[in-house]
Amino acid sequence: MLPWAVTAVAIYPVSFLWFNAWLYRTSLRLAPDYPTYVAAFTAAIEHVTRADKLLAVGMHPLLFFAVAAVTIAALAWRVP
């Protein structure tokens, strides 16, 4: 049970940090065109594509499902 709990707890920060890192890099790339970093960050959020939004929203359930499937398969493999 512990590996499942650790993996489930780790999925959210990894996905969250990935998306925030992407926003940070995009806002830094856009920063020279805007007067402040906040304006560049707002522009980065406005420029998020539909695919990126879908990936950011769908990544958590997809990772949870994958970990659940592997865990269930591993448990079924151990049971004689």
C-alpha positions in Angstrom: 0.0 0.0 0.0 2.9 2.4 0.7 4.2 2.5 -2.9 0.7 3.4 -4.1 0.3 6.2 -1.6 3.8 7.6 -2.3 3.2 7.6 -6.0 -0.3 9.2 -5.7 1.1 11.9 -3.5 4.1 12.5 -5.9 1.9 12.8 -9.0 0.3 16.1 -8.1 3.5 18.1 -7.4 5.3 16.7 -10.5 2.4 17.7 -12.7 1.9 21.1 -10.9 5.6 21.9 -11.1 5.8 20.9 -14.8 3.0 23.3 -15.8 4.3 26.1 -13.6 7.8 25.7 -15.0 6.3 26.0 -18.5 4.4 29.1 -17.6 7.6 30.6 -16.0 9.7 29.9 -19.1 7.1 31.3 -21.4 6.6 34.4 -19.4 10.4 35.0 -19.3 10.5 34.6 -23.1 7.7 37.1 -23.5 9.1 39.5 -20.8 11.0 41.8 -23.1 7.8 42.7 -25.0 5.9 43.7 -21.8 6.6 46.4 -19.2 6.4 44.1 -16.2 6.9 40.4 -15.4 3.3 40.2 -14.2 2.1 41.5 -17.6 4.3 38.9 -19.3 2.9 36.2 -17.0 -0.6 37.2 -17.8 0.2 37.1 -21.5 1.7 33.6 -21.1 -1.5 32.4 -19.5 -3.6 33.9 -22.3 -1.4 32.2 -24.9 -1.9 28.7 -23.4 -3.1 26.5 -26.3 -6.1 24.2 -26.0 -3.7 21.2 -26.1 -1.7 22.5 -23.2 -4.8 23.2 -21.2 -6.0 19.6 -21.9 -2.6 18.2 -21.0 -2.6 20.2 -17.7 -6.1 19.2 -16.8 -5.9 15.6 -18.0 -2.4 14.7 -16.7 -3.5 14.1 -13.1 -6.3 11.6 -13.8 -4.1 9.9 -16.5 -1.2 9.4 -14.1 -3.5 8.2 -11.3 -5.1 5.7 -13.7 -1.7 4.4 -14.9 -0.4 3.9 -11.4 -3.7 2.2 -10.4 -3.5 -0.1 -13.3 0.1 -1.1 -12.6 -0.6 -1.5 -8.9 -3.6 -3.7 -9.6 -1.7 -5.8 -12.1 1.2 -6.2 -9.7 -1.2 -7.3 -6.9 -2.9 -9.8 -9.3 0.5 -11.1 -10.3 1.5 -11.9 -6.7 -1.8 -13.7 -5.8 -1.5 -17.4 -6.6 
